[in-house]
Amino acid sequence: MKILVAVKRVVDYNVKVRVKADQSGVDLANVKMALNPFCEIAVEEAVRLKEKGFVGEIVVVSVGPNAAQEQLRTTLALGADRAILVETDEELGSLAVAKLLKAVVDKEQPQLVILGKQAIDSDNNQTGQMLGALTGYAQGTFASKVEIAGDQINVTREIDGGLQTVALKLPAIVTTDLRLNEPRYASLPNIMKAKKKPLETLTPDALGVSTASTVKTLKVEAPATRSAGIIVKSVAELVEKLKNEAKVI
């Protein structure tokens, strides 16, 4: 079985995000970038399936600038066999990314596609579902457990009411939730080996995909600063302030 894992380069979750002075977007100058945490979980699950003997090859793909090669090399150090970068400097929406991934799926013909359920920068939670619609593959989203059984995959999903298990015929698409696994750290020998693993670079034009978007970002603003709270001495004082100052009662 071949697994295709889609990953994204995002601002490291430890970094405090700043908005550009002209409010055109997020300031990425001299900001530490990293592999999206949900994507790390997707890579880890693919590696675990390979270690169990279900998978012969793990291919990792990312859509983004040339600098995303750094994150792809990280996935190779974690256990992926080869990587593909669809290089573009455009800021793409979920649908454009899904169309590019669909082109890569058509090219690679994987039996299983694994994605993080969302990226921590846009938080859209759309790409996996859109890719499922474009490919016509069965999909299991928000996976907290994945088991391969013959020509199907059983996915335990986290839903509002608890857990739901769905049986999907391969080929299929799975999006990963936080509780699926705990990603490993790349060892130094594997980091060195990753430098020699193949990394192919493609372009949207080479894949025959138009990335033109109908959505335009007008303005990006930081959250409003919250004023400090106060401590009241009694319930009566609390009621008085809620009524006369906050005017909520």
N, C-alpha and C positions, 0 to 999 in steps of 0.2 A: 504494500500500500504506500502511496505517496501522499504526504500531508503538505498543504500550503498554509503557512502562517503569515497573516498580515500584521505589520507592526507600524507604530507611528513615533516620530521624534517630537517630543514636547518639552516645555520648560520643566526642569527638575521640580518635584513637588515640595522641596525644602526652600525654594526661592520665593521671595515675596515679589509678586508681579507688579510692574509699574506700567502706567498708561503713557503713551507718547504725548508730548506737549500739545501737538495739534489734534489730539484725540482721534487719530486715524487708525489706531490699533495698539497692540501691546508692544512695549519697548523690548526688543530682543538683543540689543547691543550688549556685548560682554556678559551675557546671561548663560548660566550653566544649563545645557540641554541634556536630556536623558531619554531612556526608553519608557514609553507610557506604561505605568504599573500593570494595567489590565493586559497589555500586550506581553509583558514578562510572564504572566500567568499562562497565557496561550502558548508561548514557546516552551515553558516548563511542561505543560501537559503533553505537547507533541513529543518532547524528549522522553517523558515517562512511557508513553505508548510505544516508542521505539525500543526502549529498554525492556519492555515486556514481550517484544518480538512481533508486534502487530504492524510495525512500520518499517519500510525499507529505506525511505528517503524523506528528509525534511527540507523543504524549500521555504525560505523566508522572503517576503516582499515588502517593500516600503515605498510610499509615494512622497516625494519631497525634494529638498535641495541636495546638492552634492555632499554637503556636510552630514547628511543622514547615513552615509557610509559608516560613520563611527558607530551608530546604533546597530547597524546590520552586522558589523564585525563583532559586536557584543553578543548578538544572537548566535553567531557562528561559534563563539567561545563557549556558549552555554550548551551547544550540542547540535545545532543545525548543520546541514551538510553543504548547502550553497545558498546564495542570496541573490536577489534581484532588486535593483533600484530603478523605479520609474522617476527619472529626474525631471523636476520642474520647480521653478522659483515662484510660481503662482500660488496664491492662497486659495485652495480648492475647497468646495463644499462637499458634503457627504455623498451626493449623487455623482459628482464628477469622479470622486475617489472610487466609488462602487463600480462605475463604468470602466475605469482603468483596471481594477482588480478582476472584473469579469473578463477583460481581454487577456489578462495573465492566466486566469483559470482556463480559458479556451486554449491557450498556448501550452500550458503545463499538464492539463487533464488530471488534477489530483482527485483522489477518492474522498478526501476530507479537507475542509477549509476551516481553520480556527482563527477567530479574531477576539480581541478584547471587547467586552460589551460596549465600552465607550472610551473616549480619550479624555484625560483630565483637563485639557485646555478648552475644548468646545463643549464637552459633556452632552453631545447630541444623541448618542445611543441610536444611530440610524444606519450606519454603513453596513453592518452585518445583515440587517433585514432587507435593505435595498439590494444587496448582492444576491440574497436569496431570491428576490423577485426577478432580478435580471437573468439569473442562471436557471431558475426553475428548480433548484435543489431543495430538498427538505431542510428545515432548519430547527435547531434547538437553542433558544436564547437563555441567557442568565444561568449557565450551567454551573452546578455545584458538584456534579459527579458525572464522569463519562466512562462508559464501558462498551467495548467492542465485542459483538457476538455474531460471528459469521459474517454475513453480508449486510448486517445492520448495526447501528450504534444506539445504545440506550443512554439517554441524557436526562439526568435529574435536574429539574429547573426550580429556581427560587421564585415563588409567586406570592401574591398578597396573602393568600390563605394558607401558605405553608410550602409544601414541596409537591411537584408534579413530575412524573417520569413519562417521557415520550420515547417511542421506538422509531428510529428513522432509517429508511433504506438508503444505503450509500449509492451515489455520492451525496454528501450532506454538508451543511454549514453549522458550526457551533460557535456561539459567543460566550466568553468566560466571565464568571462572577468571581468575587474576591475569595470565596470559601472553597474554590475548586482545588487549590494547592498552595504551597508556599515555595516561591521560586528559589533556586539555588544560586550560589555565587560562582562566578567563573574562576577556575583555578589558573595560576600563572602559566603552566604548560599548555592548557587549552587556549589561553589568550595568544600565546605564541603560534600555536597550530592554526588558529583562526586567520592569521595573516596570509596563509598559503591557500586557504579555501577559496573556491571561485565566487566572484561577485560580478554579476552581469549588470550593465547599465543600459536602460532603454529610455525612450522618450514617448510622450503621448502620441506624437505624430507617427512614430514607428509602429505603435500599436493600433493606429487608425482610429483614435478616440479624440473627439472634440471636448475640451474642458471648459468651454464658454459657459459662464454662469448667468442666471437671471436674477441672482440675489446680490445686492450691493450693501456693504457696510457703510452706514452714514456717519456714525459717531460711536466711539467707545469711551465709557466713563467708569471711573473707579467708584466703588460703593460709597454712599454718603457716610460721612464721619458721624458716629454716634456719640452723643453727649454722655458724660458720666452720670451714673445714678446717684441717688441720695438715700440716706438712712433716716427713717422716721421713728419717733419715739413711741407712737401709739397708733391704734387703729383709727381713732378719731382724726388724728393728724393726716393719716393716709387718705381717708375719705375726703377730707377737706381739700387736699392737694389734687386728688383725682377730679374733684368737682370744680374747683375754682381755677386751677392752673392747667392741668391736662385737659380739662373739660371733656372727659370721656364718660362721666355719669351725671 
